[in-house]
Every structure is written in structure tokens, then in C-alpha cells.
Amino acid sequence: MTVKKAKLTEQKFNLAHLTSKPWNLDRTKEHSEQRRDSLAGRLRAGDHAAAVELVDIYYEKIYLFMRRLGHDRQTSEDLTQESFLSAWYHIGQLKDGKMLNGWLYRIAGNASKLYWRKHKGKKTASIEGFDTPDSSIGRYDKVERSEQLEQLKNAVALLPMKLKQTVVLHYMHQLTIAEAAKAADVREGTFKSRLSRALTALRKQVV
């Protein structure tokens, strides 16, 4: 695939904006890691204020994760609350702050997986969490982008659950490959393979 074609493909999938990073990434990353380390230590110590802080930071993210996996609003609320209760119950498994993202998303992913096992045959809901067109772009460009987003949303929704999860974790929630693999409870090589298969499937669906 040529560089030009690859770039156009990425734009069409609208994934570039999901992975864009600010200029002061190193400083932001360092601050984020320090905060996670502090929070993880307080959580392991049984600090209830830290548990409240964990919910404040991650509740919306985990809720969106559930919605993006195809759960309806009420089920997403229930599974999100269940995930945080499970996280607090299994807090001893959290070794350090670097594991926090992958650890919490793995708990949420397991809650989702268990739900689908108990409700086989239930249809997935329309997924949420795609950006709406920027007000600064022209009307016709806005319409085109809306159509592309709708195509992408439908294509992601049709992916098998394991492949859908890779796209959601890595592109929509911006977890690193290491964090996302931890969340999916697979080796990094397996996660990369699934991600490649997911993108190949999306290319066939989004034209």
C-alpha cells in the first residue's frame, strides 16, 4: 500500500483523530504515571477516598467502553457499577500504577463477556462514542464526515466481539498495545494480530 493510500485510508476510518497526541506528551505522560502510581498505592492500602477518585476518573470511560461493546444504556450502567465493585473486591491484584488501565479494563471486559454469555442471542445496541463533525468545517465536508462516521460505527458494530474489543481499547480508549493486551487478557502478539484482522475487516466494510 502506498503512503498516500495508507493516509487516505486512515482518514476515511477517522482513526487519526483518536490517536493524535499533544505536543507536551512527555510531561503529560509523566504526570499521569505519577498520579496512577499514587492512586494504586492508596487503593491497595484500602483508602476509600482513593476508591471514590478511581470512580471519578474512570466511570465515564468504562461506561463508554460498555456502550462501544454494544450494551444498551441501562446494561452499561449496571456493568460499569459491577466493574468498580469487582475492582475494589480484587484490589490486591493491582501491583502498581502502570497496570491500572489494563487491569481495570480487563475487569470491565470480563463483566461484559460474562453478560453476553448469559444473554446469548441478544442483539447489540447501537454503539456510542464517535465524534460529531467539527463546527469549523464546511457544510458539505461536515455531511461527508458524518456519513463516514456512520459507516465506521456500523462497521465496528458488526465486528466479532474479540476484534471489536481491540479497536475500542486501542483506538477509542487510547490504551497502549501493552495496556490493551493486558485488558484483553492476551499476549501482545495476539492483540496485534487481532487488531490487524479488525482493520482489514473495516477496510472491506468502509468504502
C-alpha positions in Angstrom: 0.0 0.0 0.0 1.4 3.4 -0.9 2.0 6.1 1.7 -0.8 8.3 0.1 -3.3 5.4 0.0 -2.5 4.5 3.6 -3.0 8.1 4.7 -6.3 8.3 2.9 -7.4 5.0 4.4 -6.6 6.2 7.9 -8.5 9.4 7.3 -11.5 7.5 6.0 -11.6 5.4 9.1 -11.4 8.6 11.1 -8.9 6.9 13.4 -6.2 9.6 13.2 -8.0 12.0 15.5 -8.5 9.2 18.0 -4.7 8.6 18.3 -3.5 12.2 18.0 -1.2 13.4 20.8 -0.5 16.8 22.2 3.0 18.4 21.9 3.7 18.1 25.6 3.1 14.4 25.7 6.2 13.5 27.8 5.2 15.9 30.6 1.6 14.8 30.5 2.6 11.2 30.5 4.9 11.6 33.4 2.3 13.4 35.5 -0.3 10.7 34.6 2.0 7.9 35.6 2.8 9.6 38.9 -0.9 10.0 39.6 -1.7 6.4 38.7 1.2 5.2 41.0 -0.1 7.3 43.9 -3.7 6.2 43.3 -2.7 2.5 43.0 -0.8 2.6 46.3 -3.7 4.3 48.1 -6.1 1.8 46.7 -4.0 -1.2 47.9 -3.9 0.4 51.3 -7.7 0.4 51.4 -8.2 4.1 51.1 -11.9 4.7 50.4 -11.2 8.2 49.2 -8.9 6.7 46.5 -11.8 4.4 45.5 -14.0 7.5 45.0 -11.2 9.1 43.0 -11.0 6.0 40.8 -14.7 6.2 40.0 -14.4 9.9 39.3 -11.6 9.3 36.8 -12.8 6.2 35.1 -16.6 6.0 35.4 -17.4 7.7 32.1 -14.6 5.8 30.3 -15.8 2.4 31.5 -19.4 3.4 30.7 -18.4 4.3 27.2 -16.4 1.1 26.9 -19.6 -0.8 27.6 -21.6 1.2 25.1 -19.0 0.7 22.5 -19.1 -3.1 23.1 -22.8 -2.9 22.2 -24.6 -2.8 25.5 -27.7 -0.6 25.9 -27.6 2.3 28.3 -29.1 0.6 31.4 -27.0 -2.5 31.0 -23.9 -0.3 30.5 -24.7 1.5 33.8 -25.2 -1.8 35.6 -22.0 -3.4 34.2 -20.0 -0.2 34.9 -21.0 -0.3 38.6 -20.4 -4.0 38.8 -16.9 -3.4 37.4 -16.0 -1.0 40.1 -17.3 -3.2 42.8 -15.3 -6.1 41.4 -12.2 -3.9 41.1 -12.5 -2.9 44.8 -13.0 -6.5 45.8 -10.0 -7.7 43.9 -7.8 -4.6 44.7 -5.0 -6.9 45.9 -4.4 -7.9 42.2 -3.3 -4.4 41.4 0.5 -4.4 41.7 1.4 -0.9 40.5 0.1 2.2 38.8 1.4 1.1 35.4 -1.1 -1.8 35.4 -4.1 0.4 36.4 -5.5 1.0 32.9 -5.2 -2.6 31.6 -6.3 -4.1 35.0 -9.5 -2.0 35.2 -10.4 -2.5 31.6 -9.8 -6.3 31.9 -12.3 -6.4 34.8 -14.8 -4.4 32.7 -14.2 -6.6 29.7 -14.8 -9.8 31.8 -18.0 -8.3 33.1 -19.1 -7.7 29.5 -18.1 -11.1 28.4 -20.0 -12.8 31.2 -23.1 -10.8 30.4 -23.0 -11.9 26.7 -22.6 -15.5 27.7 -25.7 -15.3 29.9 -27.7 -13.5 27.2 -26.8 -15.3 24.0 -28.8 -14.2 21.1 -29.5 -10.7 22.4 -28.8 -8.1 19.8 -26.2 -5.5 20.4 -27.2 -1.9 20.8 -26.0 0.9 18.5 -22.6 1.9 19.7 -21.7 5.4 21.0 -18.6 7.5 21.4 -17.8 8.6 17.8 -17.0 12.3 17.4 -19.5 14.6 15.7 -18.3 16.8 12.9 -16.3 19.9 13.9 -18.3 23.1 13.6 -15.3 24.8 11.9 -15.5 22.7 8.7 -17.7 23.4 5.7 -21.3 22.2 5.5 -20.6 19.7 2.7 -17.4 18.4 4.4 -19.4 18.0 7.6 -22.0 15.9 5.8 -19.3 13.7 4.3 -17.6 13.3 7.6 -20.9 12.4 9.3 -21.5 9.7 6.6 -18.0 8.3 7.1 -18.5 8.2 10.9 -21.8 6.4 10.5 -20.2 3.9 8.1 -17.4 3.3 10.6 -19.7 3.0 13.5 -21.8 0.4 11.7 -18.7 -1.5 10.6 -17.2 -1.6 14.1 -20.6 -2.8 15.5 -20.5 -5.7 13.0 -17.1 -7.0 14.0 -16.8 -10.2 16.1 -16.5 -9.2 19.7 -12.8 -10.0 20.1 -11.9 -7.8 17.1 -14.3 -5.1 18.2 -12.7 -5.0 21.6 -9.3 -4.4 20.1 -10.4 -1.4 18.1 -12.3 0.0 21.1 -9.4 -0.4 23.5 -6.6 0.8 21.3 -8.1 3.4 19.1 -11.1 4.7 21.0 -9.7 4.5 24.6 -6.1 5.1 23.5 -4.6 2.3 25.5 -1.1 1.3 24.5 -0.7 -2.1 22.9 0.7 -3.4 26.2 -2.2 -2.0 28.2 -4.8 -3.1 25.7 -3.3 -6.6 25.6 -3.5 -6.8 29.4 -7.1 -5.6 29.2 -8.0 -8.2 26.6 -6.0 -10.8 28.7 -3.9 -11.9 25.7 -0.3 -11.7 24.6 0.8 -8.6 22.8 1.4 -10.5 19.7 -2.1 -11.9 19.8 -3.5 -8.5 20.3 -1.6 -7.0 17.4 -2.8 -9.9 15.2 -6.4 -9.3 16.2 -6.0 -5.5 15.6 -4.7 -6.2 12.1 -7.6 -8.5 11.3 -10.0 -5.9 12.6 -8.6 -3.2 10.4 -8.7 -5.5 7.4 -12.3 -6.2 8.1 -13.1 -2.5 8.4 -11.4 -1.7 5.1 -13.7 -4.1 3.4 -16.8 -2.5 5.0 -15.9 1.2 4.8 -15.6 2.4 1.2 
